[in-house]
Amino acid sequence: MFFISHGKIWCSKETPEIAMRLIQADNHSLNKFRVLGSLQNSPEFAEAFRCASKTRMNPEKKCSLW
């Protein structure tokens, strides 16, 4: 439920024009990348959703800050 809630919070769909405006005017990442970027680096996400190794949502090299 944690990962589903996380995705729902940032769920959105922008037209290419709106995305370009957001990129130019907002200093935050687009919502798509907030979800994909954080979850694809989460071993817990890959385990919970049984993502195959070396796929987009379970890459071999993951970014870790701590």
OpenMM code with the backbone's topology and positions (N, CA, C; nanometers):
from openmm import Vec3, app, unit

residues = "MET PHE PHE ILE SER HIS GLY LYS ILE TRP CYS SER LYS GLU THR PRO GLU ILE ALA MET ARG LEU ILE GLN ALA ASP ASN HIS SER LEU ASN LYS PHE ARG VAL LEU GLY SER LEU GLN ASN SER PRO GLU PHE ALA GLU ALA PHE ARG CYS ALA SER LYS THR ARG MET ASN PRO GLU LYS LYS CYS SER LEU TRP".split()
positions = [
    Vec3(0.0817, -0.1186, 0.0000),
    Vec3(0.0000, 0.0000, 0.0000),
    Vec3(0.0872, 0.1265, 0.0000),
    Vec3(0.2023, 0.1185, 0.0630),
    Vec3(0.2909, 0.2346, 0.0672),
    Vec3(0.3272, 0.2809, -0.0740),
    Vec3(0.3690, 0.1871, -0.1590),
    Vec3(0.4125, 0.2235, -0.2934),
    Vec3(0.2957, 0.2708, -0.3800),
    Vec3(0.1804, 0.2108, -0.3630),
    Vec3(0.0626, 0.2541, -0.4382),
    Vec3(0.0235, 0.3955, -0.3961),
    Vec3(0.0255, 0.4237, -0.2673),
    Vec3(-0.0040, 0.5596, -0.2194),
    Vec3(0.0965, 0.6600, -0.2728),
    Vec3(0.2223, 0.6224, -0.2736),
    Vec3(0.3274, 0.7097, -0.3261),
    Vec3(0.2999, 0.7452, -0.4724),
    Vec3(0.2643, 0.6466, -0.5514),
    Vec3(0.2352, 0.6701, -0.6923),
    Vec3(0.1119, 0.7562, -0.7120),
    Vec3(0.0099, 0.7338, -0.6299),
    Vec3(-0.1142, 0.8111, -0.6437),
    Vec3(-0.0941, 0.9585, -0.6095),
    Vec3(-0.0075, 0.9866, -0.5142),
    Vec3(0.0193, 1.1259, -0.4764),
    Vec3(0.0744, 1.2033, -0.5948),
    Vec3(0.1648, 1.1421, -0.6693),
    Vec3(0.2322, 1.2114, -0.7790),
    Vec3(0.1715, 1.1813, -0.9157),
    Vec3(0.0602, 1.1118, -0.9193),
    Vec3(-0.0025, 1.0742, -1.0455),
    Vec3(-0.0514, 1.1979, -1.1210),
    Vec3(-0.0082, 1.2113, -1.2442),
    Vec3(-0.0529, 1.3220, -1.3282),
    Vec3(-0.0215, 1.2887, -1.4733),
    Vec3(-0.0801, 1.3640, -1.5612),
    Vec3(-0.0511, 1.3489, -1.7030),
    Vec3(-0.0545, 1.4883, -1.7642),
    Vec3(0.0546, 1.5255, -1.8263),
    Vec3(0.0650, 1.6581, -1.8863),
    Vec3(0.0794, 1.6458, -2.0375),
    Vec3(0.0283, 1.7445, -2.1073),
    Vec3(0.0548, 1.7515, -2.2501),
    Vec3(0.2006, 1.7921, -2.2673),
    Vec3(0.2589, 1.7676, -2.3826),
    Vec3(0.3979, 1.8101, -2.4029),
    Vec3(0.4175, 1.9604, -2.3808),
    Vec3(0.3194, 2.0395, -2.4172),
    Vec3(0.3299, 2.1838, -2.3995),
    Vec3(0.3337, 2.2223, -2.2515),
    Vec3(0.2463, 2.1615, -2.1732),
    Vec3(0.2432, 2.1897, -2.0290),
    Vec3(0.3715, 2.1386, -1.9636),
    Vec3(0.4175, 2.0209, -2.0039),
    Vec3(0.5423, 1.9672, -1.9486),
    Vec3(0.6575, 2.0635, -1.9745),
    Vec3(0.6631, 2.1194, -2.0949),
    Vec3(0.7703, 2.2141, -2.1278),
    Vec3(0.7609, 2.3389, -2.0414),
    Vec3(0.6404, 2.3872, -2.0182),
    Vec3(0.6233, 2.5043, -1.9297),
    Vec3(0.6687, 2.4723, -1.7883),
    Vec3(0.6323, 2.3547, -1.7397),
    Vec3(0.6726, 2.3153, -1.6046),
    Vec3(0.8241, 2.3036, -1.5941),
    Vec3(0.8862, 2.2476, -1.6955),
    Vec3(1.0321, 2.2339, -1.6951),
    Vec3(1.0986, 2.3711, -1.6892),
    Vec3(1.0431, 2.4660, -1.7610),
    Vec3(1.1024, 2.5993, -1.7667),
    Vec3(1.0726, 2.6832, -1.6426),
    Vec3(0.9570, 2.6625, -1.5798),
    Vec3(0.9142, 2.7523, -1.4724),
    Vec3(0.9249, 2.6930, -1.3319),
    Vec3(0.9338, 2.5625, -1.3212),
    Vec3(0.9327, 2.4984, -1.1895),
    Vec3(1.0683, 2.4341, -1.1647),
    Vec3(1.1211, 2.4496, -1.0458),
    Vec3(1.2524, 2.3917, -1.0177),
    Vec3(1.2433, 2.2458, -0.9707),
    Vec3(1.1243, 2.1897, -0.9669),
    Vec3(1.1059, 2.0502, -0.9280),
    Vec3(1.0998, 1.9597, -1.0507),
    Vec3(1.1300, 1.8334, -1.0301),
    Vec3(1.1178, 1.7356, -1.1373),
    Vec3(0.9711, 1.7166, -1.1733),
    Vec3(0.9476, 1.6748, -1.2972),
    Vec3(0.8118, 1.6369, -1.3355),
    Vec3(0.7686, 1.5186, -1.2495),
    Vec3(0.6402, 1.5106, -1.2217),
    Vec3(0.5879, 1.4053, -1.1330),
    Vec3(0.6270, 1.2658, -1.1795),
    Vec3(0.6267, 1.2437, -1.3102),
    Vec3(0.6628, 1.1125, -1.3652),
    Vec3(0.7994, 1.0683, -1.3134),
    Vec3(0.8946, 1.1605, -1.3135),
    Vec3(1.0300, 1.1256, -1.2731),
    Vec3(1.0447, 1.1176, -1.1217),
    Vec3(0.9598, 1.1882, -1.0490),
    Vec3(0.9608, 1.1762, -0.9026),
    Vec3(0.9218, 1.0355, -0.8615),
    Vec3(0.8280, 0.9768, -0.9338),
    Vec3(0.7831, 0.8411, -0.9015),
    Vec3(0.8824, 0.7395, -0.9543),
    Vec3(0.9089, 0.7430, -1.0838),
    Vec3(0.9950, 0.6415, -1.1438),
    Vec3(1.1359, 0.6447, -1.0872),
    Vec3(1.1914, 0.7632, -1.0716),
    Vec3(1.3289, 0.7744, -1.0225),
    Vec3(1.3469, 0.7198, -0.8826),
    Vec3(1.2537, 0.7510, -0.7960),
    Vec3(1.2687, 0.7035, -0.6585),
    Vec3(1.2375, 0.5545, -0.6451),
    Vec3(1.1359, 0.5078, -0.7130),
    Vec3(1.0966, 0.3675, -0.6966),
    Vec3(1.1895, 0.2704, -0.7679),
    Vec3(1.2469, 0.3104, -0.8802),
    Vec3(1.3345, 0.2167, -0.9484),
    Vec3(1.4665, 0.1987, -0.8729),
    Vec3(1.4939, 0.2842, -0.7773),
    Vec3(1.6134, 0.2696, -0.6939),
    Vec3(1.5825, 0.2035, -0.5605),
    Vec3(1.4616, 0.1554, -0.5444),
    Vec3(1.4195, 0.0954, -0.4179),
    Vec3(1.4182, -0.0574, -0.4267),
    Vec3(1.5097, -0.1238, -0.3567),
    Vec3(1.5066, -0.2707, -0.3552),
    Vec3(1.3752, -0.3236, -0.2980),
    Vec3(1.3172, -0.2490, -0.2038),
    Vec3(1.1908, -0.2911, -0.1428),
    Vec3(1.0769, -0.2893, -0.2446),
    Vec3(1.0768, -0.1907, -0.3339),
    Vec3(0.9753, -0.1852, -0.4393),
    Vec3(0.9894, -0.3057, -0.5324),
    Vec3(1.1118, -0.3323, -0.5760),
    Vec3(1.1366, -0.4443, -0.6662),
    Vec3(1.0936, -0.5761, -0.6033),
    Vec3(1.1180, -0.5895, -0.4754),
    Vec3(1.0793, -0.7122, -0.4058),
    Vec3(0.9269, -0.7212, -0.3921),
    Vec3(0.8636, -0.6113, -0.3535),
    Vec3(0.7181, -0.6123, -0.3319),
    Vec3(0.6419, -0.6427, -0.4603),
    Vec3(0.6913, -0.5913, -0.5745),
    Vec3(0.6209, -0.6101, -0.7011),
    Vec3(0.6862, -0.7155, -0.7899),
    Vec3(0.7832, -0.7857, -0.7341),
    Vec3(0.8522, -0.8946, -0.8039),
    Vec3(0.9025, -0.8521, -0.9421),
    Vec3(0.9702, -0.7385, -0.9451),
    Vec3(1.0259, -0.6878, -1.0713),
    Vec3(1.1464, -0.7732, -1.1096),
    Vec3(1.1487, -0.8155, -1.2334),
    Vec3(1.2620, -0.8945, -1.2814),
    Vec3(1.3893, -0.8112, -1.2738),
    Vec3(1.5008, -0.8767, -1.2460),
    Vec3(1.6269, -0.8037, -1.2361),
    Vec3(1.6689, -0.7511, -1.3731),
    Vec3(1.7431, -0.6420, -1.3696),
    Vec3(1.7949, -0.5753, -1.4890),
    Vec3(1.6835, -0.5221, -1.5800),
    Vec3(1.5705, -0.4815, -1.5196),
    Vec3(1.4625, -0.4178, -1.5942),
    Vec3(1.4544, -0.2718, -1.5514),
    Vec3(1.3677, -0.1956, -1.6175),
    Vec3(1.3568, -0.0523, -1.5891),
    Vec3(1.3264, -0.0246, -1.4417),
    Vec3(1.2395, -0.1020, -1.3812),
    Vec3(1.2019, -0.0768, -1.2425),
    Vec3(1.2867, -0.1558, -1.1420),
    Vec3(1.3855, -0.2273, -1.1899),
    Vec3(1.4787, -0.2979, -1.1016),
    Vec3(1.6153, -0.3065, -1.1691),
    Vec3(1.6792, -0.1898, -1.1909),
    Vec3(1.8094, -0.1916, -1.2576),
    Vec3(1.9170, -0.2553, -1.1704),
    Vec3(2.0195, -0.3048, -1.2354),
    Vec3(2.1290, -0.3679, -1.1629),
    Vec3(2.2000, -0.2669, -1.0720),
    Vec3(2.2266, -0.1479, -1.1256),
    Vec3(2.2919, -0.0426, -1.0472),
    Vec3(2.1845, 0.0530, -0.9962),
    Vec3(2.1758, 0.0636, -0.8654),
    Vec3(2.0781, 0.1529, -0.8031),
    Vec3(2.1518, 0.2684, -0.7346),
    Vec3(2.0872, 0.3822, -0.7328),
    Vec3(2.1417, 0.4981, -0.6643),
    Vec3(2.1046, 0.4888, -0.5165),
    Vec3(2.2004, 0.5142, -0.4294),
    Vec3(2.1751, 0.5077, -0.2856),
    Vec3(2.2456, 0.6258, -0.2190),
    Vec3(2.1723, 0.6980, -0.1350),
    Vec3(2.2306, 0.8120, -0.0656),
    Vec3(2.2838, 0.7756, 0.0719),
    Vec3(2.2290, 0.6728, 0.1328),
    Vec3(2.2725, 0.6353, 0.2663),
    Vec3(2.3235, 0.4956, 0.2679),
] * unit.nanometer
topology = app.Topology()
chain = topology.addChain("A")
for resn in residues:
    res = topology.addResidue(resn, chain)
    for name in ("N", "CA", "C"):
        topology.addAtom(name, app.Element.getBySymbol(name[0]), res)
